[in-house]
């Protein structure tokens, strides 16, 4: 058994300490503005306008949150965004997993061409699709309609998540499918009882990406939504921030409201997020 020399141990400790210090500083630089914003959101505007903002004077309260939620109309927009994002997530995970399983396990005419088109769609900048999507939504009478948001969000998130899940399904041993086929299991049963349980990390990753991709989307929502009762949260916050540009406590309270679901999703599923990316996309 070889022993590590004292000088090598010192170098290892120095490297570990340096990594810890660098990562700690990077974390502080990343999270510092968010913490500062959250603290300001609990202060009255008189205290938040003193530069730099005085975080010790005055009292902390939820008044800014109550005003933003009610007077700013963020409550309705929050529910609109939440409903659209959840429905998008469910639809993308179901449709994307079916498509990915079909591409990974079946050989059918046009399979390579169809998959190549999905990959090609990932290369097209989203902003280039706004005009064609608008023409399509207008022809289907989906302007100023939450269904117009939902269908486009599903379409724009489906290609990436299908590609992600395809890589994971390709990594599942084909012998498992063959064993179930010998037992008389059809394609649907193999997909539902074998592929989906094994693909939980990748499914969680796809769910996170599709939820966040529709939760904070702004351009398409701004393009087709004009009714205040149908606005999503990014639209409402943009208008709210413009109307209260100098009231930092109120503006930051609205921003924190929008951040809460994102932070909850990340902290609950961060392990699945990393595991799904490494086990799925990198295998393809």
N, C-alpha and C positions, 0 to 999 in steps of 0.2 A: 504494500500500500504506500503510494507516494505521498509525501508531505508537502504542503504548500509553504514556500519560503516566506519569512516575515516581510521581505520587501514586496513580494507579489501580493500578499494579503493587504498590505498598506495601499498598493495601487488599486486593488479591487475596491477597498473601502472608499478611496478617493473618487473612483469612477462612480460608485453608487451614490455617494454624497453629492457629487456634481449633478448627476441626473436628478436627484431629489430636489435640489435647489432650483435647477432650471425648470423642471416641471411645476414646481410650486409657484415660481414667478409667473410662468405662462398661465397657470390656472387663475392666479390673482388678477392678471391683466384681462383675462377673459370674463371672469365672473364679477370683477369689481364694478364695471358700469351697470350691470344688471342689479346688483345690490344697492348701488347709489340711486338708481331709478326707483327701485321698490321703496326705499326709505323716503324719498321725496314725495312719492304718491300718497303717503300718510300725513303730509304736512300741509298747513294752510299756505295759500299763495304768497302771503306777506313774508313768510319765512323762507320759501323756496326761491324767491327773487333776490335775496341777499347773496351777493357773489363773493366767494363760493357759498352755496346754500348752507344755512345754519341748521344743522341737524340736532343741536342740543337745546335750542330755545323752543318754547311753545310745547304743545302736546301733540301726540299722535292720535289720529282718529280715522274712521272709515267714511268720513263725510264725502271725500272725493269719489270714492267707489260708489256710494249711494247715488250721488248726483250724476256720475257718468252712466250708471246702469239705467237710470230712469229718464232724466232730462235729455241725455245724449242719445237715447234710443238704442243703446248697445245691447240691452236685454233681448229685444226681438232679433237683432242681427246675430247675436251670439247663438240663439236657438236655430236660426236659419243656417248658419255655417255648420253647427254641430249636426243637424239633420242631414245636410248634403254630404258632409264629410263621412259620417257613419255609413250612409247608404252607398257612397262611392267605395268605401273600404270593403264592405261585404261583397258588392258586385265584382270588384276587381279581383279579390281573392278567389272567389268561386270561378269566374270566367277564366281568369289567368291560370289557375291551377288545372282546369280542364284542358285548356289549350296547350299548356306546357306538357301535361301528361300525354296528350295525343301526339305531340311532336316527338317526345322522348321514347314512346313505346310502340307507335304504329308507323307502318310504311304505307302511305297512300299517295295517289297521283297528285302532283303539285306540292308535295310536302316541302321540298327544298326551296321552291320559289316562294311559297307562303312565309316560310321562316325568314328568308332573305328580305322580304318586304317588311317584316316586323323589325329586323335589325336596321334596315334602311330608315324606317320611321324614327328610330332613335337618333339618327344623325341630322334630322331636320330641325332647325331652331323653332321653338314653339311660337315665336312672334310671327313667323312667316305663315302660320296656319290660321291666324285670327280672321283674315278676310274670307277665306273659303268656309271657315266655320260659321261666320256671321251669315253668309249667303245661305248655307244649309239650314241654320236655325230659322232664318226668315222664311224660307220656303216651307218649313215644317210648323210655322206659327209658334215658335218657341222663344221669341224675343220677350224680354221682361217676364220670364217664367223660370221658376226654380228647376223645372224639368230640363230646360235648356242648359243650365249649369251642370246638372247631374250627368246627362248623357255625354257632354263634352269632357267632363272630368273623368268619367269612366274610360272614354276612348283614349284620352291623352296619357292616362296612367297604365293602361292595359299592356302596351307594348313592352315597357321596361320590366314590369313585374312578371310577364310571361317569360321574357328572356332570363330573368333571375331564377324563376322556379324551374325552367327547363334544365338549367345546369344542375340543380339539386336532384331532379327526377332521373337525370342521366347517371347520377352517382349511385342510385339504388340498384343493387344487384338484380340482373334480369332473371336469375334463378328463382327469386322469390315470386315473381310473376308467373313463371313457368310452373312452380309448385302449386299455386292457387288455381292455375288453369287446369292442371291435371285433376284437382279436386272438384272441378266443375264450375269454378267461379268465372263469371262473365267480366267484361271490361269494366262495367260500372262498379261491380263489387270489388274488383282489384284496385280501382282508383279510390273508392270510398274507405275500404277497410285496410288497405295496405299502404298505398302511396301517401294519403293525407296524414295518417298518424306518424309516419316516418319523416314527413316533411314539416313538422311543426315549427322548427326554427326558421325555415325559409318562409313559411306562411306568416309567421309573426313579423318577419322583416317586410314582406310585401304589404301586410296590413299597416305597418307604421308608415311606410313610404307613401302609400295611397292616401292615408288619412292626412298626413302633413301636406302632401301635394295639393289636396283640395281645400284644406283648412285655411292656408294663407295665400291662396291664389287671388290675384288682384286684377290682372289685365282683362281676362275674359269676363269676369263679373262686372267690371266697369263698362265693358263694351255693350252688354245686353240688358243690364238691370237699371231701371230708372225709378221704379216704385219703391218708396222708402220702406214699406213693410216687407219687401223681398230682398233688401240689401243684405249682403254677407258682412261679416265682421271687418275684413280689411277695408271695404268701402266705407263702412260707418266710422271706423277709426280715422281714415284719411279726411273725411268731412269734419269729424269732430275735432281733430287736431288743427285744421285750418280755422275753425270757428273759435278755438280757445288756444291760439298760438302762444300767448304770453302767460297762460295759466298752466305752469309746468306740473303742479301737483295733480291737476285734473287730467292733463294729457297723459302723464305717466301712469295714472290709475287705469285709464283706458288701455294703455299698452300692456300693463301687467295682467289685466283681464284676458287679453288675447294670448298671453304667454302661458297662462296656467295649464290649459289642456296639452300644449306642446311639452312642457316640463313633466307633467304627469305621465304622458305616453313614453317619454324618453327614460325616465327613471324606473318605470315599471318593466320596460322591455329592452333595456340597453344590452343585456346579456344575449337575448335572442337576436337583436339587431346585428351585433358583431358576429355571432355564430352563424346566422343565416347568410351574411355576406361572404364569409370565408368558405362555408360549406357549399354554397350555391353558385354564386357568380364566378368565383375563381376556379371552379371545377370545369366550367364550360370552355 
